[in-house]
Structure formats: C-alpha cells, structure tokens
Amino acid sequence: MATPGLTFVSSSIIDPQRTSEELFNRSYDEEHLPDILKYPHPKAPKLAKRYKNINPESKNPYLALYPVIDASVYQTAATNNLAKDVSISKTLDNQPISDFINVTVHRYEKIHTYEALHSNFEPASHAAILVAATMEPGPGADQDCTDWYVTQHLPMMSMLPSYRRSTRYQRIDGEEPRYLALHEFASLEGFRADEALVPRLMGTEWRR
C-alpha cells in the first residue's frame, strides 16, 4: 500500500517594495497553484492548501501544503521536473520565482492521522487554523516520543473544543528535525480560547 506524502513549502517576499502581497497572492493563486495541480503525472499533487502565519514576526509567513497519494513520487524525476517547470512566473515579469520569493521546501511521508471524536469535520476540508510543530526526539527516544504523542498528547488535545485533527509526518531526507505534526482547529477565536489550556498539555510528567 502506498504511503501518502506531503510537500511543505514556507515562503516570504524578498522585497515588499518590489513585490506587494497582492501581487504575490495573485501569482500564487492564479498561476503557480494551477500549474502544479494540473501537472500531468498520476502522483503529482491534486490538492493545495495555503495559510498565512498570524505571528507578524514570522520570517516565512506564507505556507503551502501539497499532499500526494504516494510519497514514492519524491524519488522520481517527476518531482524535479515539476519544480523546474513551475519556476518561472508570467505574473512576476516572466522571471524566476526565486528572484522575488524566498522558498523553503521539505518533503514528508505520513505516519498517521488522529481525529477528535467530537468533530464532524470533513476529511478533505480546509481547517481555519493550523498549528505546525516540528520535533526531534533525543537519542534513542523515537518510540517513547511516539508513544507519548499517540497515547497521551493527542487524546488530551482532542479535549479542546476547537480541536479537529492532527496528522504526523516524517521527513523523507532524514534531516533534523525529522518529525512534523499539523494540528487543525475550527476557528481562530476557538483556538485562542483554548490556548490557556496548552501549558497543561505540555506540562505532564511524561512530557517532561
């Protein structure tokens, strides 16, 4: 059975005086995403989700997620060909996108998904709020970290009223931090109301 994958792309505008946020979003939504999603390969991304960091100090405030049905596509020429074929933007004066936008790309394979029992959230829906957490267990602690996450941390998170779902991933290239967790919440207001409880989730004996 194929293991799903995820391309995680964070980005920032190099020169806001040269490239406005409106132009950046137009190039992304009207050109870049359609080019990626129509790419003629059966394992190429068919869905994209975009977010902007609510922290104004974020160095890479824009995020694009591209899930794929089979992470093995990252080991094929198709991945390099796709990156090359969408590297020029007509919206940005037919120049390389890298001249206007700083882009960091990480590729992952999926470990598992955990969903809140109280949620009627549709599996393919776009969460209003996404919290991305990367982590690297200490030497020899991978299994204990996984056990804590699955047995304690995610069940505790699922008690938050605005919580909907978490998906865990592992980096394809093995670089640190190797693990990524994407936690989805129903609304910004709900998430901010729940934030007061987060220290309790992170303060358990097992977590320490």
TORPA-4810 file (N, C-alpha, C, O; in nm, 3 decimals):
<nodes>
NODE_1_0.084_-0.120_0.000_0.000_0.000_0.000_0.088_0.125_0.000_0.187_0.132_0.073_M
NODE_2_0.051_0.221_-0.081_0.128_0.345_-0.092_0.118_0.427_0.036_0.013_0.432_0.100_A
NODE_3_0.230_0.490_0.073_0.233_0.580_0.187_0.213_0.723_0.138_0.293_0.770_0.057_T
NODE_4_0.110_0.793_0.185_0.089_0.931_0.141_0.206_1.021_0.181_0.278_0.992_0.276_P
NODE_5_0.223_1.128_0.108_0.330_1.223_0.137_0.278_1.365_0.144_0.161_1.392_0.120_G
NODE_6_0.369_1.455_0.179_0.333_1.597_0.191_0.453_1.682_0.152_0.564_1.661_0.201_L
NODE_7_0.429_1.778_0.064_0.529_1.881_0.036_0.490_2.005_0.116_0.380_2.057_0.102_T
NODE_8_0.582_2.050_0.200_0.560_2.160_0.295_0.646_2.277_0.247_0.769_2.271_0.253_F
NODE_9_0.581_2.383_0.200_0.652_2.495_0.139_0.625_2.623_0.218_0.513_2.674_0.218_V
NODE_10_0.727_2.675_0.283_0.715_2.804_0.352_0.787_2.909_0.268_0.887_2.880_0.202_S
NODE_11_0.736_3.032_0.272_0.793_3.134_0.185_0.776_3.273_0.242_0.697_3.297_0.333_S
NODE_12_0.853_3.366_0.185_0.842_3.507_0.222_0.876_3.592_0.100_0.946_3.547_0.009_S
NODE_13_0.827_3.713_0.099_0.856_3.807_-0.009_0.993_3.868_0.016_1.020_3.918_0.125_I
NODE_14_1.080_3.865_-0.085_1.216_3.916_-0.068_1.215_4.068_-0.049_1.280_4.119_0.043_I
NODE_15_1.143_4.140_-0.134_1.141_4.286_-0.129_0.996_4.334_-0.141_0.943_4.342_-0.252_D
NODE_16_0.932_4.368_-0.027_0.791_4.413_-0.032_0.771_4.540_-0.115_0.660_4.566_-0.162_P
NODE_17_0.878_4.619_-0.134_0.865_4.738_-0.217_0.854_4.700_-0.366_0.796_4.773_-0.446_Q
NODE_18_0.910_4.588_-0.398_0.909_4.541_-0.537_0.791_4.448_-0.564_0.733_4.450_-0.672_R
NODE_19_0.757_4.367_-0.465_0.651_4.267_-0.481_0.551_4.283_-0.367_0.581_4.249_-0.253_T
NODE_20_0.435_4.333_-0.397_0.332_4.350_-0.295_0.272_4.216_-0.257_0.286_4.118_-0.331_S
NODE_21_0.205_4.211_-0.143_0.138_4.089_-0.103_0.027_4.054_-0.202_0.003_3.936_-0.229_E
NODE_22_-0.040_4.156_-0.255_-0.146_4.131_-0.352_-0.090_4.065_-0.478_-0.151_3.972_-0.531_E
NODE_23_0.025_4.111_-0.525_0.086_4.051_-0.644_0.135_3.910_-0.614_0.120_3.820_-0.696_L
NODE_24_0.194_3.892_-0.497_0.241_3.760_-0.455_0.125_3.661_-0.453_0.136_3.551_-0.508_F
NODE_25_0.014_3.699_-0.391_-0.101_3.608_-0.382_-0.162_3.582_-0.520_-0.207_3.471_-0.548_N
NODE_26_-0.164_3.682_-0.604_-0.219_3.663_-0.738_-0.133_3.566_-0.818_-0.186_3.479_-0.887_R
NODE_27_-0.003_3.580_-0.808_0.085_3.489_-0.882_0.072_3.347_-0.828_0.078_3.251_-0.905_S
NODE_28_0.054_3.334_-0.697_0.041_3.202_-0.636_-0.092_3.137_-0.673_-0.097_3.022_-0.717_Y
NODE_29_-0.202_3.213_-0.654_-0.336_3.155_-0.669_-0.379_3.138_-0.815_-0.447_3.042_-0.849_D
NODE_30_-0.338_3.233_-0.899_-0.387_3.232_-1.037_-0.292_3.163_-1.135_-0.331_3.128_-1.246_E
NODE_31_-0.168_3.146_-1.093_-0.071_3.085_-1.185_0.000_2.965_-1.126_-0.005_2.856_-1.182_E
NODE_32_0.067_2.985_-1.012_0.153_2.880_-0.956_0.073_2.756_-0.915_0.108_2.645_-0.956_H
NODE_33_-0.032_2.774_-0.837_-0.111_2.658_-0.793_-0.177_2.585_-0.910_-0.169_2.462_-0.915_L
NODE_34_-0.241_2.655_-1.003_-0.299_2.583_-1.117_-0.194_2.504_-1.196_-0.222_2.393_-1.242_P
NODE_35_-0.073_2.561_-1.211_0.032_2.490_-1.285_0.071_2.361_-1.214_0.095_2.258_-1.278_D
NODE_36_0.078_2.366_-1.081_0.115_2.246_-1.005_0.003_2.142_-1.010_0.029_2.024_-1.031_I
NODE_37_-0.120_2.187_-0.989_-0.231_2.092_-0.975_-0.272_2.028_-1.109_-0.337_1.924_-1.109_L
NODE_38_-0.236_2.089_-1.219_-0.268_2.029_-1.348_-0.149_1.954_-1.407_-0.153_1.912_-1.523_K
NODE_39_-0.043_1.938_-1.328_0.078_1.873_-1.379_0.046_1.730_-1.421_-0.015_1.656_-1.344_Y
NODE_40_0.087_1.689_-1.542_0.046_1.558_-1.596_0.127_1.441_-1.544_0.204_1.379_-1.617_P
NODE_41_0.108_1.410_-1.416_0.169_1.292_-1.357_0.069_1.235_-1.257_0.015_1.311_-1.177_H
NODE_42_0.043_1.105_-1.258_-0.063_1.049_-1.173_-0.038_1.066_-1.023_-0.133_1.063_-0.944_P
NODE_43_0.088_1.085_-0.983_0.118_1.101_-0.841_0.148_1.245_-0.803_0.185_1.272_-0.689_K
NODE_44_0.133_1.337_-0.897_0.154_1.479_-0.867_0.043_1.529_-0.775_-0.064_1.468_-0.770_A
NODE_45_0.065_1.639_-0.702_-0.038_1.692_-0.612_-0.168_1.724_-0.686_-0.166_1.779_-0.796_P
NODE_46_-0.280_1.691_-0.623_-0.413_1.723_-0.677_-0.488_1.819_-0.584_-0.603_1.856_-0.611_K
NODE_47_-0.423_1.859_-0.476_-0.484_1.947_-0.377_-0.376_2.036_-0.318_-0.262_1.993_-0.299_L
NODE_48_-0.412_2.160_-0.289_-0.319_2.253_-0.223_-0.395_2.332_-0.118_-0.512_2.367_-0.137_A
NODE_49_-0.329_2.360_-0.006_-0.387_2.441_0.100_-0.286_2.549_0.137_-0.168_2.522_0.155_K
NODE_50_-0.336_2.673_0.148_-0.248_2.785_0.180_-0.289_2.850_0.312_-0.407_2.859_0.346_R
NODE_51_-0.187_2.893_0.385_-0.207_2.961_0.513_-0.111_3.078_0.525_-0.009_3.085_0.456_Y
NODE_52_-0.146_3.172_0.614_-0.054_3.280_0.650_-0.038_3.282_0.801_-0.136_3.273_0.875_K
NODE_53_0.086_3.294_0.846_0.116_3.293_0.989_0.054_3.416_1.057_0.065_3.528_1.007_N
NODE_54_-0.013_3.393_1.171_-0.072_3.505_1.244_0.032_3.579_1.328_0.002_3.685_1.384_I
NODE_55_0.154_3.524_1.336_0.262_3.591_1.407_0.331_3.690_1.313_0.394_3.647_1.216_N
NODE_56_0.320_3.821_1.338_0.378_3.919_1.246_0.530_3.913_1.240_0.590_3.970_1.149_P
NODE_57_0.595_3.844_1.335_0.741_3.834_1.337_0.792_3.713_1.260_0.913_3.691_1.254_E
NODE_58_0.703_3.636_1.203_0.744_3.515_1.131_0.834_3.550_1.013_0.805_3.642_0.937_S
NODE_59_0.944_3.475_0.999_1.038_3.501_0.890_0.984_3.448_0.757_1.010_3.507_0.652_K
NODE_60_0.911_3.339_0.761_0.849_3.282_0.642_0.699_3.271_0.668_0.651_3.163_0.705_N
NODE_61_0.624_3.379_0.650_0.485_3.382_0.696_0.386_3.305_0.608_0.273_3.280_0.651_P
NODE_62_0.425_3.269_0.488_0.331_3.203_0.398_0.361_3.053_0.391_0.476_3.011_0.387_Y
NODE_63_0.253_2.975_0.391_0.267_2.829_0.391_0.176_2.769_0.285_0.059_2.806_0.274_L
NODE_64_0.231_2.677_0.209_0.152_2.599_0.114_0.176_2.451_0.139_0.291_2.408_0.153_A
NODE_65_0.069_2.375_0.145_0.076_2.231_0.168_0.025_2.158_0.044_-0.082_2.190_-0.009_L
NODE_66_0.104_2.061_-0.001_0.066_1.982_-0.117_0.070_1.833_-0.081_0.175_1.771_-0.089_Y
NODE_67_-0.043_1.776_-0.041_-0.045_1.632_-0.014_-0.039_1.552_-0.144_-0.095_1.593_-0.246_P
NODE_68_0.029_1.439_-0.139_0.035_1.348_-0.254_-0.010_1.210_-0.208_0.003_1.176_-0.090_V
NODE_69_-0.061_1.131_-0.301_-0.115_0.999_-0.264_-0.006_0.897_-0.240_-0.030_0.794_-0.177_I
NODE_70_0.115_0.924_-0.290_0.223_0.826_-0.279_0.356_0.900_-0.264_0.401_0.966_-0.358_D
NODE_71_0.418_0.888_-0.147_0.543_0.959_-0.121_0.658_0.910_-0.209_0.761_0.976_-0.218_A
NODE_72_0.641_0.795_-0.273_0.748_0.745_-0.360_0.770_0.837_-0.480_0.874_0.827_-0.546_S
NODE_73_0.675_0.925_-0.509_0.693_1.019_-0.620_0.814_1.109_-0.596_0.872_1.161_-0.691_V
NODE_74_0.852_1.128_-0.469_0.966_1.212_-0.438_1.098_1.149_-0.481_1.200_1.217_-0.488_Y
NODE_75_1.096_1.022_-0.510_1.217_0.952_-0.554_1.225_0.943_-0.706_1.314_0.876_-0.759_Q
NODE_76_1.135_1.008_-0.776_1.131_1.002_-0.922_1.171_1.135_-0.983_1.179_1.238_-0.915_T
NODE_77_1.197_1.131_-1.114_1.233_1.254_-1.184_1.119_1.352_-1.190_1.139_1.471_-1.212_A
NODE_78_0.995_1.302_-1.170_0.878_1.388_-1.180_0.885_1.505_-1.083_0.842_1.616_-1.116_A
NODE_79_0.938_1.481_-0.963_0.946_1.587_-0.863_1.038_1.699_-0.909_1.002_1.816_-0.900_T
NODE_80_1.157_1.664_-0.959_1.249_1.765_-1.009_1.193_1.835_-1.133_1.210_1.956_-1.149_N
NODE_81_1.128_1.761_-1.219_1.070_1.820_-1.339_0.960_1.920_-1.304_0.950_2.027_-1.364_N
NODE_82_0.878_1.884_-1.206_0.771_1.974_-1.164_0.828_2.103_-1.109_0.783_2.212_-1.145_L
NODE_83_0.928_2.092_-1.021_0.989_2.212_-0.962_1.048_2.301_-1.071_1.037_2.424_-1.064_A
NODE_84_1.109_2.241_-1.171_1.169_2.318_-1.279_1.063_2.383_-1.366_1.077_2.498_-1.408_K
NODE_85_0.955_2.310_-1.394_0.853_2.359_-1.487_0.770_2.473_-1.430_0.710_2.549_-1.506_D
NODE_86_0.766_2.486_-1.298_0.687_2.595_-1.238_0.777_2.703_-1.178_0.732_2.781_-1.094_V
NODE_87_0.902_2.707_-1.220_0.999_2.800_-1.159_0.993_2.941_-1.216_1.048_3.034_-1.157_S
NODE_88_0.926_2.958_-1.332_0.915_3.090_-1.396_0.771_3.140_-1.382_0.676_3.063_-1.399_I
NODE_89_0.756_3.269_-1.350_0.623_3.326_-1.331_0.595_3.435_-1.434_0.669_3.533_-1.445_S
NODE_90_0.488_3.417_-1.509_0.444_3.521_-1.602_0.398_3.644_-1.525_0.421_3.758_-1.568_K
NODE_91_0.333_3.622_-1.411_0.284_3.732_-1.330_0.398_3.818_-1.277_0.384_3.939_-1.261_T
NODE_92_0.512_3.753_-1.252_0.628_3.824_-1.198_0.729_3.850_-1.311_0.846_3.814_-1.301_L
NODE_93_0.681_3.912_-1.417_0.766_3.960_-1.527_0.841_3.848_-1.599_0.950_3.871_-1.651_D
NODE_94_0.785_3.728_-1.602_0.849_3.613_-1.668_0.990_3.586_-1.614_1.080_3.543_-1.686_N
NODE_95_1.004_3.611_-1.486_1.132_3.590_-1.420_1.121_3.469_-1.326_1.011_3.427_-1.291_Q
NODE_96_1.237_3.415_-1.283_1.234_3.306_-1.186_1.165_3.350_-1.057_1.190_3.459_-1.006_P
NODE_97_1.080_3.265_-1.005_1.010_3.297_-0.880_1.110_3.325_-0.768_1.084_3.408_-0.681_I
NODE_98_1.224_3.256_-0.771_1.325_3.272_-0.665_1.384_3.413_-0.662_1.449_3.449_-0.563_S
NODE_99_1.364_3.492_-0.767_1.411_3.632_-0.765_1.321_3.720_-0.681_1.361_3.829_-0.640_D
NODE_100_1.201_3.674_-0.654_1.102_3.754_-0.582_1.064_3.697_-0.446_1.023_3.770_-0.356_F
NODE_101_1.079_3.565_-0.432_1.026_3.496_-0.315_1.129_3.400_-0.258_1.187_3.320_-0.332_I
NODE_102_1.152_3.408_-0.127_1.232_3.308_-0.057_1.144_3.185_-0.033_1.035_3.198_0.022_N
NODE_103_1.190_3.069_-0.073_1.111_2.947_-0.060_1.193_2.839_0.009_1.309_2.815_-0.026_V
NODE_104_1.133_2.774_0.107_1.193_2.658_0.174_1.100_2.539_0.156_0.981_2.548_0.188_T
NODE_105_1.152_2.430_0.104_1.071_2.312_0.074_1.118_2.192_0.154_1.237_2.160_0.154_V
NODE_106_1.025_2.126_0.223_1.052_2.000_0.292_0.950_1.898_0.246_0.834_1.931_0.223_H
NODE_107_0.994_1.774_0.231_0.904_1.666_0.187_0.896_1.559_0.294_0.996_1.522_0.356_R
NODE_108_0.774_1.512_0.315_0.747_1.418_0.424_0.666_1.298_0.376_0.600_1.303_0.272_Y
NODE_109_0.673_1.191_0.454_0.580_1.080_0.437_0.493_1.073_0.562_0.539_1.099_0.673_E
NODE_110_0.368_1.038_0.543_0.271_1.039_0.651_0.293_0.923_0.748_0.323_0.811_0.707_K
NODE_111_0.277_0.953_0.879_0.282_0.850_0.982_0.141_0.807_1.020_0.106_0.689_1.011_I
NODE_112_0.059_0.903_1.063_-0.081_0.871_1.093_-0.161_0.998_1.118_-0.105_1.107_1.136_H
NODE_113_-0.293_0.982_1.119_-0.385_1.093_1.146_-0.469_1.058_1.267_-0.513_0.944_1.284_T
NODE_114_-0.492_1.158_1.352_-0.574_1.142_1.472_-0.685_1.246_1.464_-0.658_1.364_1.444_Y
NODE_115_-0.810_1.204_1.480_-0.924_1.295_1.470_-1.003_1.299_1.600_-1.017_1.198_1.669_E
NODE_116_-1.054_1.417_1.632_-1.134_1.432_1.753_-1.267_1.359_1.739_-1.330_1.365_1.633_A
NODE_117_-1.308_1.291_1.844_-1.435_1.218_1.841_-1.554_1.313_1.834_-1.659_1.277_1.782_L
NODE_118_-1.537_1.435_1.888_-1.649_1.529_1.892_-1.666_1.603_1.760_-1.758_1.683_1.747_H
NODE_119_-1.578_1.577_1.663_-1.578_1.656_1.541_-1.662_1.593_1.430_-1.665_1.471_1.414_S
NODE_120_-1.731_1.679_1.355_-1.797_1.636_1.232_-1.725_1.696_1.112_-1.784_1.718_1.006_N
NODE_121_-1.596_1.722_1.131_-1.509_1.783_1.032_-1.493_1.690_0.912_-1.462_1.573_0.929_F
NODE_122_-1.515_1.742_0.792_-1.499_1.662_0.672_-1.350_1.634_0.648_-1.268_1.725_0.662_E
NODE_123_-1.314_1.511_0.613_-1.172_1.475_0.598_-1.093_1.564_0.504_-0.976_1.592_0.529_P
NODE_124_-1.155_1.610_0.394_-1.083_1.689_0.295_-1.098_1.840_0.316_-1.051_1.919_0.235_A
NODE_125_-1.165_1.879_0.424_-1.192_2.022_0.444_-1.066_2.097_0.484_-0.966_2.038_0.525_S
NODE_126_-1.073_2.228_0.474_-0.961_2.317_0.498_-0.979_2.381_0.635_-1.067_2.465_0.653_H
NODE_127_-0.897_2.341_0.732_-0.910_2.394_0.867_-0.884_2.544_0.869_-0.800_2.594_0.795_A
NODE_128_-0.957_2.614_0.954_-0.939_2.759_0.964_-0.803_2.794_1.025_-0.740_2.892_0.984_A
NODE_129_-0.759_2.715_1.121_-0.632_2.740_1.191_-0.547_2.614_1.187_-0.596_2.504_1.213_I
NODE_130_-0.420_2.631_1.154_-0.326_2.520_1.150_-0.206_2.554_1.238_-0.147_2.660_1.224_L
NODE_131_-0.171_2.462_1.328_-0.051_2.476_1.409_0.048_2.371_1.362_0.020_2.251_1.368_V
NODE_132_0.164_2.415_1.316_0.268_2.324_1.266_0.378_2.314_1.370_0.436_2.414_1.410_A
NODE_133_0.406_2.192_1.415_0.508_2.168_1.517_0.610_2.068_1.465_0.575_1.957_1.425_A
NODE_134_0.738_2.109_1.464_0.844_2.017_1.427_0.914_1.970_1.554_0.918_2.042_1.654_T
NODE_135_0.969_1.849_1.550_1.032_1.795_1.670_1.140_1.695_1.634_1.135_1.630_1.530_M
NODE_136_1.237_1.685_1.722_1.345_1.588_1.708_1.368_1.523_1.844_1.421_1.587_1.934_E
NODE_137_1.328_1.395_1.860_1.349_1.326_1.988_1.498_1.314_2.020_1.583_1.315_1.931_P
NODE_138_1.527_1.302_2.148_1.664_1.277_2.190_1.711_1.140_2.144_1.630_1.060_2.096_G
NODE_139_1.840_1.111_2.158_1.895_0.983_2.113_1.818_0.864_2.173_1.804_0.854_2.294_P
NODE_140_1.771_0.777_2.086_1.703_0.656_2.131_1.562_0.677_2.181_1.501_0.585_2.235_G
NODE_141_1.506_0.799_2.165_1.376_0.830_2.224_1.262_0.832_2.123_1.152_0.875_2.156_A
NODE_142_1.287_0.787_2.001_1.183_0.794_1.898_1.055_0.722_1.939_0.946_0.777_1.927_D
NODE_143_1.068_0.599_1.985_0.949_0.521_2.019_0.877_0.580_2.139_0.754_0.584_2.142_Q
NODE_144_0.954_0.627_2.238_0.890_0.686_2.356_0.817_0.814_2.317_0.709_0.842_2.370_D
NODE_145_0.875_0.892_2.226_0.809_1.013_2.179_0.679_0.980_2.107_0.577_1.045_2.126_C
NODE_146_0.684_0.876_2.023_0.563_0.833_1.952_0.457_0.784_2.050_0.339_0.817_2.036_T
NODE_147_0.499_0.705_2.150_0.405_0.653_2.249_0.339_0.767_2.325_0.218_0.765_2.348_D
NODE_148_0.418_0.867_2.366_0.362_0.982_2.437_0.262_1.056_2.350_0.154_1.093_2.395_W
NODE_149_0.299_1.077_2.224_0.213_1.153_2.134_0.079_1.084_2.115_-0.027_1.146_2.126_Y
NODE_150_0.085_0.953_2.084_-0.036_0.880_2.049_-0.120_0.846_2.172_-0.243_0.852_2.168_V
NODE_151_-0.053_0.810_2.282_-0.124_0.761_2.400_-0.174_0.872_2.490_-0.279_0.860_2.552_T
NODE_152_-0.097_0.983_2.497_-0.135_1.090_2.590_-0.163_1.224_2.523_-0.268_1.283_2.544_Q
NODE_153_-0.068_1.271_2.442_-0.076_1.408_2.396_-0.197_1.434_2.304_-0.273_1.528_2.326_H
NODE_154_-0.213_1.350_2.203_-0.324_1.373_2.111_-0.461_1.351_2.177_-0.552_1.429_2.151_L
NODE_155_-0.479_1.248_2.259_-0.606_1.237_2.330_-0.636_1.358_2.417_-0.752_1.400_2.426_P
NODE_156_-0.533_1.415_2.481_-0.555_1.535_2.562_-0.590_1.654_2.473_-0.678_1.733_2.507_M
NODE_157_-0.521_1.667_2.359_-0.552_1.777_2.268_-0.695_1.767_2.217_-0.762_1.869_2.197_M
NODE_158_-0.741_1.645_2.195_-0.875_1.626_2.139_-0.985_1.675_2.232_-1.100_1.689_2.191_S
NODE_159_-0.950_1.701_2.359_-1.047_1.755_2.454_-1.070_1.905_2.434_-1.169_1.959_2.485_M
NODE_160_-0.981_1.973_2.362_-1.000_2.115_2.335_-1.121_2.132_2.242_-1.128_2.067_2.139_L
NODE_161_-1.214_2.219_2.278_-1.338_2.232_2.198_-1.314_2.265_2.050_-1.390_2.219_1.964_P
NODE_162_-1.210_2.344_2.020_-1.190_2.385_1.881_-1.102_2.287_1.802_-1.084_2.303_1.682_S
NODE_163_-1.047_2.187_1.870_-0.957_2.091_1.804_-1.034_2.002_1.707_-1.146_1.959_1.736_Y
NODE_164_-0.973_1.974_1.593_-1.037_1.890_1.493_-0.954_1.769_1.454_-1.007_1.658_1.447_R
NODE_165_-0.823_1.787_1.427_-0.747_1.676_1.373_-0.597_1.705_1.382_-0.556_1.821_1.379_R
NODE_166_-0.516_1.599_1.392_-0.371_1.610_1.383_-0.320_1.504_1.286_-0.370_1.392_1.281_S
NODE_167_-0.219_1.542_1.209_-0.153_1.447_1.120_-0.003_1.457_1.143_0.054_1.566_1.145_T
NODE_168_0.060_1.341_1.159_0.204_1.337_1.185_0.278_1.286_1.061_0.230_1.200_0.988_R
NODE_169_0.397_1.345_1.041_0.479_1.313_0.924_0.625_1.294_0.966_0.667_1.337_1.073_Y
NODE_170_0.701_1.229_0.878_0.845_1.212_0.896_0.915_1.256_0.769_0.872_1.224_0.658_Q
NODE_171_1.025_1.330_0.784_1.095_1.383_0.667_1.154_1.272_0.582_1.210_1.175_0.633_R
NODE_172_1.140_1.288_0.452_1.191_1.190_0.357_1.344_1.185_0.359_1.402_1.077_0.351_I
NODE_173_1.408_1.302_0.370_1.553_1.308_0.359_1.625_1.277_0.490_1.748_1.271_0.492_D
NODE_174_1.551_1.258_0.601_1.613_1.223_0.727_1.679_1.338_0.800_1.737_1.319_0.907_G
NODE_175_1.670_1.458_0.744_1.730_1.575_0.810_1.650_1.612_0.935_1.530_1.585_0.943_E
NODE_176_1.717_1.674_1.032_1.652_1.715_1.156_1.599_1.859_1.144_1.658_1.942_1.074_E
NODE_177_1.488_1.887_1.212_1.401_1.794_1.287_1.323_1.702_1.193_1.268_1.747_1.092_P
NODE_178_1.320_1.575_1.226_1.264_1.475_1.135_1.111_1.470_1.136_1.050_1.429_1.038_R
NODE_179_1.050_1.511_1.247_0.906_1.490_1.261_0.829_1.622_1.253_0.874_1.727_1.300_Y
NODE_180_0.712_1.613_1.191_0.622_1.727_1.178_0.482_1.684_1.220_0.435_1.577_1.182_L
NODE_181_0.417_1.768_1.298_0.276_1.746_1.334_0.196_1.868_1.291_0.232_1.982_1.323_A
NODE_182_0.088_1.844_1.220_-0.004_1.951_1.179_-0.132_1.936_1.259_-0.205_1.838_1.242_L
NODE_183_-0.160_2.034_1.344_-0.279_2.031_1.430_-0.382_2.130_1.374_-0.351_2.247_1.354_H
NODE_184_-0.502_2.082_1.349_-0.606_2.164_1.286_-0.712_2.204_1.388_-0.755_2.124_1.471_E
NODE_185_-0.754_2.332_1.380_-0.853_2.386_1.471_-0.963_2.454_1.391_-0.941_2.502_1.280_F
NODE_186_-1.083_2.458_1.449_-1.201_2.503_1.376_-1.204_2.653_1.351_-1.253_2.697_1.247_A
NODE_187_-1.151_2.733_1.446_-1.160_2.877_1.432_-1.051_2.945_1.512_-0.999_2.887_1.608_S
NODE_188_-1.015_3.067_1.473_-0.914_3.142_1.545_-0.964_3.176_1.685_-0.888_3.166_1.782_L
NODE_189_-1.089_3.216_1.696_-1.144_3.251_1.827_-1.142_3.131_1.920_-1.106_3.143_2.037_E
NODE_190_-1.181_3.015_1.868_-1.179_2.895_1.949_-1.039_2.855_1.990_-1.017_2.814_2.104_G
NODE_191_-0.945_2.867_1.897_-0.807_2.832_1.928_-0.751_2.923_2.037_-0.685_2.875_2.129_F
NODE_192_-0.777_3.053_2.027_-0.726_3.146_2.128_-0.789_3.120_2.264_-0.725_3.138_2.368_R
NODE_193_-0.915_3.077_2.265_-0.979_3.042_2.391_-0.916_2.917_2.451_-0.907_2.903_2.573_A
NODE_194_-0.871_2.825_2.365_-0.811_2.701_2.411_-0.665_2.717_2.452_-0.611_2.633_2.524_D
NODE_195_-0.599_2.825_2.407_-0.455_2.841_2.431_-0.419_2.838_2.579_-0.310_2.794_2.614_E
NODE_196_-0.508_2.884_2.665_-0.479_2.886_2.807_-0.459_2.745_2.863_-0.394_2.728_2.966_A
NODE_197_-0.513_2.645_2.794_-0.500_2.507_2.840_-0.376_2.438_2.786_-0.339_2.330_2.833_L
NODE_198_-0.311_2.499_2.687_-0.196_2.433_2.623_-0.082_2.405_2.721_-0.024_2.296_2.714_V
NODE_199_-0.047_2.497_2.815_0.059_2.464_2.910_0.031_2.336_2.990_0.125_2.265_3.027_P
NODE_200_-0.095_2.307_3.016_-0.128_2.185_3.088_-0.101_2.062_3.000_-0.060_1.958_3.050_R
NODE_201_-0.126_2.076_2.870_-0.098_1.966_2.778_0.052_1.937_2.770_0.093_1.822_2.754_L
NODE_202_0.132_2.044_2.780_0.277_2.028_2.765_0.347_2.009_2.899_0.469_1.995_2.902_M
NODE_203_0.273_2.010_3.008_0.334_2.004_3.140_0.320_1.871_3.211_0.346_1.864_3.332_G
NODE_204_0.281_1.766_3.142_0.263_1.638_3.207_0.399_1.577_3.243_0.502_1.615_3.188_T
NODE_205_0.396_1.483_3.336_0.519_1.416_3.378_0.586_1.344_3.261_0.707_1.351_3.243_E
NODE_206_0.505_1.277_3.181_0.559_1.203_3.067_0.624_1.300_2.969_0.733_1.272_2.918_W
NODE_207_0.560_1.412_2.942_0.615_1.512_2.851_0.750_1.562_2.901_0.845_1.575_2.824_R
NODE_208_0.759_1.591_3.032_0.885_1.640_3.089_0.994_1.534_3.083_1.106_1.558_3.127_R
</nodes>
